[in-house]
């Protein structure tokens, strides 16, 4: 698998890597629109409601397991110029972790479903639709988790154009399979879920071929899967898992507490989260590019290149954030009108335009530095700064402004994002001080 030709220390290497990832990210919500259209044309509305809830349960589980992608990206980048055997060890250990967790999720499918239905608190028809979708979709768990690791590996190897191609391919396959199962085989909501399952396994097979093609399989050693050999990988993943859970706490807190302020606040939060998701499309791409470059530099023990990649990444991240803020300042009302035509909701969101414009300017710092620490595989700092940001940013800000109702949740989120950026930047400066030898630990 040939490496992309990039100017090693060039300012533009970041955007060259990031652009395909940003385009790949854009395809994800497009797939959701297709699934929504298929389900929305069924006889009853509870099919769409049930599939949405089931998909949310599944994706939240997979998102929490996103530590697989993050850890593998850093390890892959650091081993980019290592021996074939060392690269094989990294990917084999990651696949083993992904497969193991995926099988556990299949075994726990009924308790997970019951827990999700308890949180959803819906009627009988929606519950049945949720069950029908989830009990099919859960069988893609091993493929979904292994795919996370494989995508992380490819990003670390700077194969971002390939990642984009794979993302587009799996979305097309998903659409084709879902349409066939629903309209040709009349499988209904199960057909939509089955289409996603087959698309995930198709991506798995193609990705395995692409990743393992340049590696020497006979160099595999069974001892790599021993507890002693896996200790570093498991420790890295467990720290990022705790980091993900702390982040998930803040998002869940906003969702559930927003619902307590009434339907209007809950609906406003759903639309505001769409703006946050739009921000992530661009900022995640920059962060992923920085992960790959910083990890490669660490693998080559090049401190100056690490610092240079971080500086360049901050410039690009700032530019993207400013562009988002500018677009939101000019077109926020138009974007909101595309998402809802309810007059009361539009009027309510008028009170949040400053939040919408401020979000990218505040958030881009933590997105960028997250990428830096993924590349450095410094999961302890990621874990600690995330927890500190919850304890010293999110919770105090919410309590301080609780009397402002739903606005307090968004003030708390912005304080949380700002604290993450500050704490991660401080941690990086500490590691980079005195010559930066600590960056290579």
Residue pairs with C-beta under 8 A, 6 or more apart in sequence:
1 157
1 159
1 162
1 210
1 211
1 213
1 214
3 80
3 157
3 158
3 159
4 16
4 17
4 158
4 159
4 160
4 161
6 13
6 16
6 17
6 158
7 13
8 305
9 305
9 308
11 312
11 315
13 289
13 293
13 312
14 286
14 289
14 290
14 293
14 309
14 312
14 313
14 316
15 286
15 289
15 316
17 158
17 160
17 288
17 289
17 292
17 293
18 160
18 285
18 286
18 288
18 289
18 316
19 160
19 285
20 160
20 161
20 163
20 164
21 155
21 160
21 163
21 164
21 284
21 285
21 288
21 289
22 281
22 282
22 284
22 285
23 164
24 160
24 163
24 164
24 167
24 168
25 280
25 281
25 284
25 285
26 281
27 167
27 168
27 171
28 167
28 171
29 277
30 171
31 171
31 174
31 175
34 174
34 175
34 178
35 51
35 55
35 174
35 178
35 192
35 196
36 48
36 52
38 178
38 179
38 182
38 192
39 47
39 48
39 51
39 189
39 192
40 48
42 48
42 188
42 189
44 125
46 123
46 125
46 126
46 128
46 129
47 129
47 188
47 189
49 122
49 126
49 129
50 122
50 125
50 126
50 127
50 128
50 129
50 130
50 131
50 132
50 133
50 189
51 129
51 130
51 133
51 189
51 192
51 193
53 116
53 117
53 120
53 122
53 126
53 130
54 116
54 129
54 130
54 131
54 132
54 133
54 134
54 137
54 193
55 133
55 137
56 116
57 112
57 113
57 116
57 130
57 134
58 134
58 137
58 138
58 141
60 248
61 105
61 112
61 141
62 141
62 144
62 145
62 148
63 244
63 248
64 241
64 244
64 245
64 248
65 101
65 145
65 148
65 241
66 148
66 240
66 244
67 236
67 237
67 238
67 240
67 241
67 243
67 244
68 94
68 97
68 98
68 101
68 145
68 148
68 149
68 152
68 237
69 148
69 149
69 151
69 152
69 155
70 152
70 240
70 374
71 94
71 152
71 233
71 236
71 237
71 240
71 374
71 377
71 379
72 90
72 91
72 94
72 148
72 149
72 152
72 153
72 156
73 152
73 153
73 155
73 156
73 288
73 291
73 292
73 295
73 374
73 375
74 156
74 291
74 295
74 374
74 375
74 376
74 377
75 90
75 94
75 156
75 233
75 236
75 295
75 377
76 87
76 90
76 91
76 152
76 153
76 154
76 155
76 156
76 157
76 295
77 155
77 156
77 157
77 158
77 291
77 292
77 293
77 294
77 295
77 296
77 298
77 299
77 375
78 156
78 295
78 296
78 298
78 299
78 375
78 377
79 86
79 87
79 90
79 156
79 299
80 156
80 157
80 158
80 295
80 296
80 299
81 296
81 299
81 300
82 299
84 214
84 215
84 216
84 219
85 216
85 219
87 215
88 215
88 216
88 217
88 219
88 220
89 221
89 224
90 153
91 149
91 150
91 153
91 211
91 212
91 215
92 220
92 224
92 225
93 224
93 225
93 229
93 230
93 233
94 149
94 152
94 153
94 233
95 146
95 149
95 150
96 225
96 230
97 149
97 230
97 233
97 234
97 237
98 142
98 145
98 146
98 148
98 149
99 142
99 145
99 146
101 141
101 145
102 141
102 142
102 143
102 144
102 145
102 146
103 141
103 142
105 112
105 138
105 141
106 138
106 139
106 141
106 142
109 134
109 135
109 138
112 138
113 130
113 131
113 134
113 135
113 138
116 130
116 134
117 127
117 130
117 131
120 126
120 127
120 130
122 130
129 189
132 188
132 189
132 190
132 193
133 189
133 190
133 192
133 193
134 193
136 190
136 193
136 194
136 197
137 193
137 196
137 197
139 197
140 196
140 197
140 200
140 201
143 197
143 200
143 201
143 203
143 204
144 200
146 204
147 200
147 203
147 204
147 207
150 204
150 207
150 208
150 211
151 163
151 166
151 207
153 211
154 160
154 162
154 163
154 166
154 207
154 210
154 211
155 163
155 288
155 291
155 292
156 291
156 292
156 295
157 292
158 292
158 293
158 296
160 288
160 289
160 292
162 210
166 203
166 206
166 207
169 203
169 206
170 199
170 200
170 202
170 203
171 199
173 198
173 199
173 202
173 203
174 195
174 196
174 199
175 195
176 195
177 194
177 195
177 196
177 198
177 199
178 191
178 192
178 194
178 195
178 196
179 195
180 191
180 195
181 187
181 190
181 191
181 192
181 194
181 195
182 188
182 191
182 192
182 195
185 191
187 194
223 229
224 230
235 379
236 377
236 379
237 379
239 379
239 380
239 382
239 383
240 379
240 382
240 383
242 383
242 386
242 387
243 379
243 382
243 383
243 386
243 387
246 383
246 386
246 387
246 389
246 390
247 386
249 390
250 390
250 394
250 412
250 413
250 416
253 394
253 398
253 409
254 269
254 273
254 409
254 410
254 412
254 413
255 269
257 409
258 265
258 266
258 268
258 269
258 406
258 409
259 265
259 266
261 405
261 406
264 344
264 345
264 348
265 348
265 405
265 406
267 340
267 342
267 345
267 348
268 345
268 348
268 349
268 352
268 406
269 406
269 409
271 336
271 339
271 340
271 345
271 349
272 349
272 352
272 355
272 356
272 410
274 339
275 328
275 332
275 335
275 356
275 359
276 359
276 363
278 324
279 321
279 324
279 359
279 360
279 363
280 367
282 320
282 323
282 324
283 317
283 320
283 321
283 360
283 363
283 364
283 367
283 368
284 367
286 313
286 316
286 317
286 320
286 367
286 368
286 371
287 313
287 317
287 367
287 368
287 370
287 371
287 374
288 371
289 313
289 371
290 309
290 310
290 313
290 368
290 371
290 372
290 375
291 371
291 372
291 374
291 375
292 375
293 305
293 309
293 313
293 375
294 306
294 309
294 310
294 371
294 372
294 375
294 376
295 374
295 375
295 376
295 377
296 375
297 303
297 305
297 306
297 309
297 375
298 306
298 375
298 376
298 377
298 439
298 440
301 440
303 432
303 435
303 436
303 437
303 439
303 440
304 436
306 376
306 432
306 436
306 439
307 432
307 436
310 368
310 372
310 428
313 368
313 371
313 372
314 368
317 364
317 365
317 367
317 368
318 364
320 360
320 364
321 360
321 361
321 363
321 364
322 360
322 361
324 359
324 360
325 357
325 358
325 360
325 361
328 335
328 353
328 356
328 357
328 359
328 360
329 357
332 353
332 356
332 357
333 353
336 346
336 349
337 346
340 346
351 407
352 407
352 410
355 407
355 410
355 414
358 414
359 414
359 417
362 414
362 417
362 418
362 421
363 417
363 421
364 421
365 417
365 418
365 420
365 421
365 422
365 424
365 425
366 417
366 420
366 421
366 424
369 420
369 421
369 424
369 425
369 428
370 382
370 420
370 424
372 424
372 428
373 379
373 381
373 382
373 424
373 427
373 428
374 382
376 431
376 439
378 427
378 431
381 424
381 427
382 424
384 423
385 419
385 420
385 423
385 424
385 427
386 420
388 419
388 423
389 416
389 417
389 419
389 420
389 423
390 416
392 419
393 412
393 415
393 416
393 418
393 419
393 420
394 412
394 413
394 415
394 416
394 419
395 412
396 415
397 408
397 411
397 412
397 414
397 415
397 416
398 408
398 409
398 411
398 412
400 408
401 407
401 408
401 411
401 412
402 408
404 411
430 438
431 438
431 439
432 438
432 439
